[in-house]
Amino acid sequence: MARLLFLVVAAALFLSAPGADGFYLPGSYPHKYNPSEPLSVKVNSLTSIDTEIPYSYYSLPFCKPPDGVKDSAENLGELLMGDRIENSPYRFKMYTNDSDLFLCRSPPLAADTFNLLKKRIDEMYQVNLILDNLPAIRYTKKDDYFLRWTGYPVGIRVGVDYYVFNHLQFTVLVHKYEEANVARVMGTGDATDGFPSAGKDGGSAGSSSGWMVVGFEVVPCSIKHNPDDVKSLKMYGKYPRSIKCDPTTVSMSIKENEPIVYTYEVSFVESDIKWPSRWDAYLKMEGAKVHWFSILNSLMVIAFLAGIVFVILLRTVRRDLTRYEELDSEAQAQMNEELSGWKLVVSDVFRAPSNPMLLCVMVGDGVQILGMAVVTILFAALGFMSPASRGTLITGMLFFYLVLGILAGYAGVRVWKTIKCGDHTGWMAVSWRVACFFPGIAFLILTTLNFLLWGSQSTGAIPFSLFVILILLWFCISVPLTLVGGLLGAKAPHIEYPVRTNQIPREIPPQKYPSWLLVLGAGTLPFGTLFIELFFIMSSIWMGRVYYVFGFLFIVLLLLVIVCAEVSLVLTYMHLCVEDWKWWWKSFFSSGSVAIYIFLYSINYLVFDLKSLSGPVSATLYLGYSLFMVIAIMLATGTVGFISSFCFVHYLFSSVKAD
């Protein structure tokens, strides 16, 4: 475990090292292109942070490839994320500069197409292009620094007029193919932005060595073309006049029943960027000091809670147990009459909770979700789920979740057998419920949201065929593995209680304040350990930013687990001290209540950071996905709290002598 933690910390340090230049992404390899070899640009779904609803690129009147639109092979994660990667009409030749290229002339804009285009411009939709697996990046200057954007806007509105970007100026950064570049591994970092000087001349195109694509930049322009000038032109023909791209001015206004003429130009620039470093422009981590502050903040919370746990275990509990064990049986009976606190609930502390099967089901699902999160983030921190391989993060999460069904069944049935004092009757029912509880909730939420996306004709809607595949994965892999885990849990020995339970339950004294109020308030401490990192995650999901500091995220996850365990342990001890022996559910929700604060934070993020989010459909999608996320977090953190409290209570009362 120490070596594993060292690897993760090393990964986080690599991600935050200020002097580093690049990071090799496992699973992606350089492609060598010879001079004049054709390069194909692909298009992804149109996206907008205004609506969060992706649409197909060809839903707007853009040029289509001469050989027809073809879908690229996509993995399960890409489909679930709403990516629809297709071929495009943009064609390049390696290290061959071309300018004033005519692409196509669209049909005259019909009323519905004209209104749709205006709507997409109002909603700030972005066009996403891909070359050699690199998204097109756009730089804009603000004051004295540059801003990086992936993709470019469909158009812009100026007053009452709408302008479309119908001319694209591409710059492809290339580097000579060298075997040393392939083997070289470098670290990534928070280096100062350095942009290569762009130029149309790029060295000798007749070089014998091949070239690698290390950058893909686009500058969109709105240029007024005369449709009559291109009537006789074919695709990729030379435009009659020289085109000067000025991104600061717009002139191609769209009008009903008038066509749009599309053109483009491309220049190749030899760059010093080596292939392992080509993702730096996308993965440059911003705010490294903020991440370290988040970890330091979490460590302070852990130290505070650890001090309380230390006092409870090594001073109060040990002292009381030592005094209690030194007395004979008569003196113990007399002491029990005089004492109050946790020692008085010795005969009730292991009394079965209400709704024990539901508790076992939630613990089983929590173990599965927590295991999935730990393994997925660990693999991502070590670089095996990079943005260069789209969809691998979601695919990996789904795979690990399915496989860990065996752990969920085992944990749920083992807790059930322990509550029933060794009687494993009903283990099959527990296993079935574990296999269907959280996936059923997820299926209900995602199906509802999917109907909204279907109604909007969005590419974010899960296709029916994929729905069938997900259901088959659920019932053909997850459910059988969960049942196998349940069988193993039924055969495993149960955890024996150290004390006997009376038949008649002890009356709980009236409390000065509602115990559930303390349980709900306990979630603020775990929330305090992750709310800073939560901002970056939310920005990645909803603002289109790339999140790649999984080393930090793994450390924050470990700290969150420790805080949840400590909070639940302290709260359980406090409840036992006031003779409240109903600790089972309270231990679960004392740490699981962090989900409430995460959901409230999601609403705050919607109101203050996603102010431009438009339409009830977009807000419903956001809240639906947030609800799905917080349910998963509640099950995972609640399970941590329950297991830690159970171990604490078992240890505490295993030293107590009781008849």
ChimeraX attribute file (.defattr): number of C-alpha atoms within 10 A of each C-alpha:
attribute: neighborCount
match mode: 1-to-1
recipient: residues
	/A:1	6
	/A:2	7
	/A:3	8
	/A:4	10
	/A:5	14
	/A:6	11
	/A:7	16
	/A:8	23
	/A:9	17
	/A:10	15
	/A:11	23
	/A:12	21
	/A:13	17
	/A:14	20
	/A:15	26
	/A:16	26
	/A:17	17
	/A:18	16
	/A:19	13
	/A:20	16
	/A:21	21
	/A:22	26
	/A:23	22
	/A:24	21
	/A:25	20
	/A:26	13
	/A:27	11
	/A:28	14
	/A:29	12
	/A:30	16
	/A:31	13
	/A:32	16
	/A:33	20
	/A:34	19
	/A:35	18
	/A:36	14
	/A:37	14
	/A:38	14
	/A:39	15
	/A:40	14
	/A:41	20
	/A:42	22
	/A:43	25
	/A:44	24
	/A:45	25
	/A:46	29
	/A:47	27
	/A:48	22
	/A:49	20
	/A:50	19
	/A:51	22
	/A:52	22
	/A:53	22
	/A:54	25
	/A:55	25
	/A:56	21
	/A:57	23
	/A:58	16
	/A:59	14
	/A:60	15
	/A:61	18
	/A:62	19
	/A:63	19
	/A:64	17
	/A:65	17
	/A:66	9
	/A:67	9
	/A:68	9
	/A:69	13
	/A:70	11
	/A:71	11
	/A:72	13
	/A:73	9
	/A:74	14
	/A:75	15
	/A:76	17
	/A:77	18
	/A:78	20
	/A:79	20
	/A:80	17
	/A:81	16
	/A:82	23
	/A:83	23
	/A:84	21
	/A:85	22
	/A:86	22
	/A:87	20
	/A:88	24
	/A:89	21
	/A:90	22
	/A:91	16
	/A:92	22
	/A:93	18
	/A:94	22
	/A:95	28
	/A:96	17
	/A:97	20
	/A:98	17
	/A:99	17
	/A:100	20
	/A:101	21
	/A:102	21
	/A:103	27
	/A:104	23
	/A:105	22
	/A:106	16
	/A:107	13
	/A:108	15
	/A:109	18
	/A:110	14
	/A:111	12
	/A:112	10
	/A:113	16
	/A:114	18
	/A:115	14
	/A:116	15
	/A:117	23
	/A:118	22
	/A:119	13
	/A:120	20
	/A:121	20
	/A:122	15
	/A:123	20
	/A:124	21
	/A:125	27
	/A:126	22
	/A:127	20
	/A:128	21
	/A:129	28
	/A:130	21
	/A:131	19
	/A:132	16
	/A:133	16
	/A:134	21
	/A:135	24
	/A:136	24
	/A:137	22
	/A:138	18
	/A:139	17
	/A:140	12
	/A:141	9
	/A:142	8
	/A:143	6
	/A:144	5
	/A:145	9
	/A:146	14
	/A:147	10
	/A:148	13
	/A:149	18
	/A:150	22
	/A:151	24
	/A:152	22
	/A:153	20
	/A:154	23
	/A:155	27
	/A:156	20
	/A:157	15
	/A:158	10
	/A:159	6
	/A:160	5
	/A:161	12
	/A:162	20
	/A:163	23
	/A:164	25
	/A:165	24
	/A:166	22
	/A:167	27
	/A:168	21
	/A:169	20
	/A:170	23
	/A:171	22
	/A:172	24
	/A:173	24
	/A:174	26
	/A:175	21
	/A:176	22
	/A:177	20
	/A:178	15
	/A:179	9
	/A:180	8
	/A:181	15
	/A:182	14
	/A:183	10
	/A:184	14
	/A:185	16
	/A:186	15
	/A:187	19
	/A:188	26
	/A:189	23
	/A:190	19
	/A:191	17
	/A:192	10
	/A:193	13
	/A:194	8
	/A:195	11
	/A:196	13
	/A:197	8
	/A:198	15
	/A:199	11
	/A:200	14
	/A:201	14
	/A:202	17
	/A:203	11
	/A:204	10
	/A:205	18
	/A:206	11
	/A:207	11
	/A:208	10
	/A:209	13
	/A:210	20
	/A:211	24
	/A:212	22
	/A:213	29
	/A:214	25
	/A:215	29
	/A:216	22
	/A:217	21
	/A:218	21
	/A:219	20
	/A:220	23
	/A:221	25
	/A:222	23
	/A:223	25
	/A:224	20
	/A:225	21
	/A:226	11
	/A:227	15
	/A:228	9
	/A:229	12
	/A:230	19
	/A:231	10
	/A:232	7
	/A:233	15
	/A:234	13
	/A:235	17
	/A:236	17
	/A:237	15
	/A:238	17
	/A:239	19
	/A:240	12
	/A:241	9
	/A:242	10
	/A:243	17
	/A:244	12
	/A:245	18
	/A:246	13
	/A:247	16
	/A:248	8
	/A:249	10
	/A:250	20
	/A:251	15
	/A:252	21
	/A:253	19
	/A:254	19
	/A:255	18
	/A:256	13
	/A:257	13
	/A:258	15
	/A:259	18
	/A:260	26
	/A:261	24
	/A:262	24
	/A:263	28
	/A:264	23
	/A:265	20
	/A:266	24
	/A:267	22
	/A:268	27
	/A:269	23
	/A:270	25
	/A:271	19
	/A:272	13
	/A:273	21
	/A:274	22
	/A:275	26
	/A:276	24
	/A:277	24
	/A:278	22
	/A:279	22
	/A:280	20
	/A:281	16
	/A:282	18
	/A:283	22
	/A:284	23
	/A:285	21
	/A:286	14
	/A:287	12
	/A:288	18
	/A:289	10
	/A:290	12
	/A:291	20
	/A:292	15
	/A:293	14
	/A:294	19
	/A:295	21
	/A:296	14
	/A:297	15
	/A:298	24
	/A:299	18
	/A:300	12
	/A:301	18
	/A:302	22
	/A:303	12
	/A:304	13
	/A:305	21
	/A:306	17
	/A:307	13
	/A:308	15
	/A:309	17
	/A:310	12
	/A:311	13
	/A:312	17
	/A:313	15
	/A:314	10
	/A:315	11
	/A:316	11
	/A:317	16
	/A:318	15
	/A:319	12
	/A:320	11
	/A:321	16
	/A:322	12
	/A:323	10
	/A:324	19
	/A:325	13
	/A:326	10
	/A:327	13
	/A:328	9
	/A:329	14
	/A:330	9
	/A:331	12
	/A:332	18
	/A:333	13
	/A:334	11
	/A:335	13
	/A:336	14
	/A:337	10
	/A:338	8
	/A:339	12
	/A:340	13
	/A:341	16
	/A:342	20
	/A:343	21
	/A:344	19
	/A:345	23
	/A:346	23
	/A:347	20
	/A:348	21
	/A:349	28
	/A:350	24
	/A:351	19
	/A:352	16
	/A:353	15
	/A:354	11
	/A:355	9
	/A:356	15
	/A:357	21
	/A:358	16
	/A:359	20
	/A:360	26
	/A:361	28
	/A:362	23
	/A:363	29
	/A:364	34
	/A:365	31
	/A:366	27
	/A:367	26
	/A:368	28
	/A:369	24
	/A:370	22
	/A:371	18
	/A:372	23
	/A:373	18
	/A:374	17
	/A:375	16
	/A:376	24
	/A:377	25
	/A:378	23
	/A:379	18
	/A:380	22
	/A:381	26
	/A:382	18
	/A:383	19
	/A:384	19
	/A:385	25
	/A:386	22
	/A:387	21
	/A:388	16
	/A:389	16
	/A:390	18
	/A:391	21
	/A:392	19
	/A:393	20
	/A:394	18
	/A:395	19
	/A:396	21
	/A:397	18
	/A:398	17
	/A:399	16
	/A:400	18
	/A:401	23
	/A:402	22
	/A:403	16
	/A:404	22
	/A:405	32
	/A:406	27
	/A:407	23
	/A:408	34
	/A:409	37
	/A:410	29
	/A:411	28
	/A:412	31
	/A:413	35
	/A:414	28
	/A:415	24
	/A:416	28
	/A:417	25
	/A:418	19
	/A:419	22
	/A:420	15
	/A:421	14
	/A:422	18
	/A:423	13
	/A:424	21
	/A:425	13
	/A:426	13
	/A:427	23
	/A:428	18
	/A:429	15
	/A:430	23
	/A:431	31
	/A:432	17
	/A:433	23
	/A:434	32
	/A:435	27
	/A:436	20
	/A:437	16
	/A:438	21
	/A:439	15
	/A:440	13
	/A:441	14
	/A:442	18
	/A:443	17
	/A:444	13
	/A:445	16
	/A:446	18
	/A:447	15
	/A:448	14
	/A:449	23
	/A:450	18
	/A:451	13
	/A:452	17
	/A:453	21
	/A:454	14
	/A:455	11
	/A:456	15
	/A:457	15
	/A:458	19
	/A:459	23
	/A:460	25
	/A:461	24
	/A:462	20
	/A:463	15
	/A:464	9
	/A:465	8
	/A:466	13
	/A:467	13
	/A:468	11
	/A:469	12
	/A:470	15
	/A:471	14
	/A:472	12
	/A:473	15
	/A:474	18
	/A:475	13
	/A:476	12
	/A:477	16
	/A:478	24
	/A:479	22
	/A:480	19
	/A:481	23
	/A:482	32
	/A:483	26
	/A:484	20
	/A:485	24
	/A:486	30
	/A:487	20
	/A:488	18
	/A:489	26
	/A:490	27
	/A:491	15
	/A:492	15
	/A:493	13
	/A:494	20
	/A:495	14
	/A:496	12
	/A:497	16
	/A:498	18
	/A:499	19
	/A:500	14
	/A:501	16
	/A:502	13
	/A:503	9
	/A:504	8
	/A:505	13
	/A:506	15
	/A:507	11
	/A:508	12
	/A:509	9
	/A:510	10
	/A:511	10
	/A:512	6
	/A:513	8
	/A:514	9
	/A:515	14
	/A:516	12
	/A:517	10
	/A:518	15
	/A:519	23
	/A:520	18
	/A:521	15
	/A:522	22
	/A:523	25
	/A:524	18
	/A:525	20
	/A:526	29
	/A:527	23
	/A:528	17
	/A:529	25
	/A:530	20
	/A:531	15
	/A:532	17
	/A:533	19
	/A:534	16
	/A:535	14
	/A:536	18
	/A:537	18
	/A:538	17
	/A:539	16
	/A:540	14
	/A:541	13
	/A:542	19
	/A:543	16
	/A:544	15
	/A:545	16
	/A:546	17
	/A:547	18
	/A:548	21
	/A:549	26
	/A:550	22
	/A:551	26
	/A:552	24
	/A:553	24
	/A:554	25
	/A:555	19
	/A:556	22
	/A:557	18
	/A:558	12
	/A:559	20
	/A:560	24
	/A:561	18
	/A:562	20
	/A:563	30
	/A:564	32
	/A:565	25
	/A:566	26
	/A:567	27
	/A:568	32
	/A:569	27
	/A:570	20
	/A:571	22
	/A:572	28
	/A:573	25
	/A:574	18
	/A:575	20
	/A:576	20
	/A:577	16
	/A:578	17
	/A:579	24
	/A:580	24
	/A:581	25
	/A:582	20
	/A:583	23
	/A:584	22
	/A:585	17
	/A:586	24
	/A:587	30
	/A:588	29
	/A:589	24
	/A:590	31
	/A:591	37
	/A:592	30
	/A:593	26
	/A:594	25
	/A:595	26
	/A:596	20
	/A:597	19
	/A:598	23
	/A:599	18
	/A:600	12
	/A:601	17
	/A:602	20
	/A:603	17
	/A:604	12
	/A:605	16
	/A:606	17
	/A:607	12
	/A:608	9
	/A:609	16
	/A:610	18
	/A:611	10
	/A:612	13
	/A:613	20
	/A:614	14
	/A:615	10
	/A:616	10
	/A:617	18
	/A:618	19
	/A:619	16
	/A:620	14
	/A:621	21
	/A:622	19
	/A:623	17
	/A:624	15
	/A:625	14
	/A:626	18
	/A:627	19
	/A:628	18
	/A:629	15
	/A:630	20
	/A:631	18
	/A:632	21
	/A:633	22
	/A:634	22
	/A:635	27
	/A:636	28
	/A:637	31
	/A:638	30
	/A:639	31
	/A:640	27
	/A:641	31
	/A:642	28
	/A:643	20
	/A:644	22
	/A:645	26
	/A:646	18
	/A:647	11
	/A:648	18
	/A:649	20
	/A:650	18
	/A:651	12
	/A:652	19
	/A:653	21
	/A:654	13
	/A:655	15
	/A:656	16
	/A:657	14
	/A:658	15
	/A:659	7
